[in-house]
Amino acid sequence: MSHSLLTNKTVLVTAAAGTGIGFATARRCAEEGAYVILSDRHERRLGEAADRLTEVMGERPPTVVCDVTNQAQVEAMFKAAIGAKGHLDVLVNNAGLGGTSSLVEMTDESWARVMDVTLTGTMRCIREAFKHMLPRGKGAIVNNASVLGWRAQKGQSHYAAAKAGVMALTRCAGVEAAEYNVRVNAVAPSLAMHPFLHKVTSPELLRELESKEAFGRAATPDEIANVIVFLASDLSSYMAGEVVSVSSQRA
């Protein structure tokens, strides 16, 4: 159901391919009237996502292949996104990388890779968005954090540290941007169920995580996307540097 929350807004969503939070967010933004630009590092899946979104938008959305660890590609992504309509109103930083490894077995390379994608990649995108949004005096940025930025889970040292960094980055960037009327906030999902999660997580762990949820089940990607839409819209006009938990900080 649309409430026209993003009518006439242009929205860039990173890591928007596939069946997870990124595509759900892109679709919900389109349903709320936004002109959506999709980005992902996987070209084939990005094209498939654009095909699926065409019906909602009434036209095929622009797509930009981008690896957020590559500054030149990030700059090209923003040039293309801004060029699509001449401006960019909303950035959704969804790109992130996880994995499971005990700390004693973790390599420098695996630690650095998670940090580069999840934390530094988010910083690169915020930095480029600021170059456009701050002079305009308007814009909204929504980062995808995680409840793991608050709580502990075995095997998640790198991912949890990166997401805690995203939370801190959100708070600092939110304070810097507020004086320019640009808002930076974040969502912190606990568990959002989608097909890829089943491929990388054991059924036993998924059942355990679901049992800890406030509602006794995982969220759907749409339920996370709805909160992202709220933070992207003018309904959250007095929020800056906030991290919104979806469903529970304890889950």
C-alpha positions in Angstrom: 0.0 0.0 0.0 1.5 3.3 -1.1 1.3 6.6 0.9 3.3 8.6 -1.6 6.0 9.2 0.9 8.8 9.6 -1.7 7.0 11.2 -4.6 9.4 13.1 -6.8 12.4 11.9 -4.8 15.4 10.2 -6.5 16.8 7.3 -4.5 20.0 5.4 -4.9 20.2 1.9 -3.3 23.5 0.1 -3.1 23.6 -3.8 -3.1 20.1 -3.8 -4.6 20.3 -7.0 -6.5 19.0 -10.3 -5.2 16.2 -11.1 -2.8 17.3 -9.3 0.4 16.8 -6.0 2.1 18.4 -4.0 -0.8 15.9 -5.0 -3.5 13.0 -4.9 -1.0 14.0 -1.3 -0.2 14.2 -0.4 -3.9 10.8 -1.8 -4.6 9.2 -0.1 -1.5 10.8 3.2 -2.5 9.4 2.9 -6.0 6.0 2.0 -4.6 6.1 5.2 -2.6 6.7 7.2 -5.8 10.5 7.5 -5.9 12.6 7.3 -9.0 15.0 4.6 -8.1 18.6 4.0 -9.2 20.0 0.5 -8.5 23.6 -0.4 -7.9 25.3 -3.7 -7.1 28.7 -5.3 -7.9 27.0 -8.3 -9.6 26.1 -7.2 -13.1 23.8 -10.1 -14.1 21.8 -10.0 -10.9 21.6 -6.2 -11.1 20.0 -6.5 -14.5 17.5 -9.0 -13.2 16.6 -6.7 -10.3 16.0 -3.8 -12.8 13.7 -6.1 -14.8 11.7 -6.9 -11.7 11.4 -3.3 -10.7 10.3 -2.1 -14.1 6.7 -3.1 -13.5 6.5 -1.0 -10.3 8.2 2.1 -11.8 6.6 2.0 -15.2 10.1 2.3 -16.7 13.3 0.4 -16.4 15.4 1.9 -13.6 19.0 3.0 -14.3 21.6 0.6 -13.0 25.2 1.1 -12.1 27.7 -1.7 -11.4 29.8 -0.6 -8.4 32.1 -2.2 -5.9 32.1 0.1 -2.9 35.7 -0.8 -2.1 36.7 1.0 -5.3 36.7 4.8 -5.0 36.7 5.4 -8.7 33.6 3.1 -9.1 31.9 4.9 -6.2 32.5 8.3 -7.9 31.2 6.9 -11.2 28.1 5.5 -9.4 27.2 8.9 -8.0 27.9 10.7 -11.3 25.4 8.3 -13.0 22.8 8.5 -10.2 22.9 12.3 -10.1 22.9 12.5 -13.8 19.7 10.4 -14.1 17.5 13.3 -12.9 19.9 16.0 -12.2 19.9 15.5 -8.4 19.9 12.9 -5.7 17.5 13.1 -2.7 18.1 9.8 -0.9 21.0 7.4 -0.5 20.5 3.9 1.0 23.8 2.3 2.0 22.9 -1.4 2.0 26.3 -2.8 0.8 27.9 -5.1 3.4 29.8 -8.3 3.8 29.6 -10.9 6.5 30.9 -14.3 7.2 31.6 -16.6 10.2 35.0 -17.1 11.7 36.4 -17.5 15.2 38.8 -14.7 16.1 41.7 -17.1 16.6 41.3 -18.4 13.1 40.5 -15.0 11.4 43.1 -13.8 8.9 44.1 -10.2 8.4 42.7 -10.4 4.9 39.2 -11.6 5.9 39.0 -8.9 8.6 40.1 -6.2 6.2 37.7 -7.3 3.5 34.7 -7.1 5.8 35.8 -3.8 7.1 36.4 -2.4 3.6 33.0 -3.4 2.3 30.8 -2.8 5.3 32.4 0.2 7.1 34.8 1.9 4.7 32.4 1.4 1.7 29.6 3.1 3.7 32.0 6.0 4.4 33.0 6.3 0.8 29.3 6.5 -0.3 28.4 9.0 2.5 31.4 11.2 1.5 30.3 11.3 -2.2 26.7 11.9 -1.3 27.7 14.8 1.0 29.5 16.5 -1.9 26.2 16.7 -3.7 23.7 17.0 -0.8 25.4 19.5 1.5 25.6 22.3 -1.0 21.9 21.7 -2.0 20.8 21.9 1.6 18.7 18.8 1.4 18.9 15.0 1.3 18.6 11.9 3.4 21.0 9.0 3.9 20.0 5.7 5.5 22.7 3.2 6.5 22.1 -0.5 7.1 23.7 -1.4 10.4 22.9 -4.5 12.5 22.0 -5.4 16.1 25.4 -7.1 16.1 26.8 -3.6 16.5 25.3 -3.7 20.0 25.4 -7.4 21.0 27.9 -10.3 20.9 27.7 -13.4 18.7 30.4 -16.0 18.3 32.2 -16.0 15.0 31.1 -12.4 14.2 34.0 -10.3 15.5 34.7 -8.7 12.1 31.1 -8.1 11.1 30.0 -6.9 14.5 33.0 -4.5 14.7 32.2 -3.2 11.2 28.5 -2.6 12.0 29.3 -0.9 15.3 31.5 1.3 13.2 28.6 2.0 10.9 26.6 3.1 13.9 29.3 5.4 15.1 29.8 6.8 11.6 26.0 7.4 11.4 26.0 9.4 14.6 29.0 11.6 13.6 27.9 12.1 10.0 24.4 12.9 11.2 25.7 15.7 13.4 27.9 17.1 10.6 25.1 17.1 8.1 22.2 18.4 10.2 23.3 22.0 9.9 22.9 21.6 6.2 19.4 20.1 6.5 20.8 16.7 5.4 19.7 13.8 7.6 21.8 10.6 8.2 20.2 7.8 10.1 20.5 4.0 10.2 18.4 0.8 10.7 19.7 -2.1 12.8 18.0 -5.2 11.7 18.2 -8.3 13.9 17.2 -11.1 11.6 15.7 -10.7 8.1 14.9 -13.9 6.3 15.6 -14.3 2.7 16.9 -17.2 0.5 20.6 -16.2 0.6 20.6 -16.4 4.4 19.6 -20.1 4.2 22.7 -20.7 2.0 25.2 -19.2 4.5 23.6 -20.1 7.8 22.8 -23.5 9.3 19.1 -24.3 10.0 20.0 -24.8 13.7 21.5 -21.3 14.1 18.5 -19.8 12.2 16.1 -21.5 14.6 18.1 -20.3 17.6 18.2 -16.7 16.3 14.5 -16.8 15.5 13.7 -17.9 19.1 15.4 -14.8 20.5 13.3 -12.4 18.4 10.7 -10.3 20.1 8.1 -11.7 17.8 9.4 -15.2 17.8 10.2 -15.1 14.1 12.5 -13.4 11.6 11.5 -10.2 9.8 10.8 -10.2 6.1 13.0 -7.9 4.0 9.9 -5.7 3.4 9.6 -5.1 7.2 13.1 -3.7 7.3 12.5 -1.8 4.0 9.5 -0.1 5.5 11.6 1.4 8.3 14.2 2.5 5.7 11.4 4.2 3.7 10.3 6.0 6.9 13.9 7.3 7.5 14.2 8.3 3.9 11.0 10.2 4.0 10.0 13.6 5.4 8.2 11.8 8.2 11.6 11.5 10.0 12.5 15.2 9.4 13.7 15.7 13.0 15.9 12.6 13.2 19.7 12.9 12.9 22.4 10.3 13.7 19.8 7.9 15.0 20.1 4.1 14.8 16.7 2.4 14.8 16.5 -1.2 16.0 14.2 -3.5 14.0 12.8 -5.7 16.1 14.8 -5.7 19.3 18.3 -4.7 20.5 18.4 -7.9 22.6 17.4 -10.3 19.8 
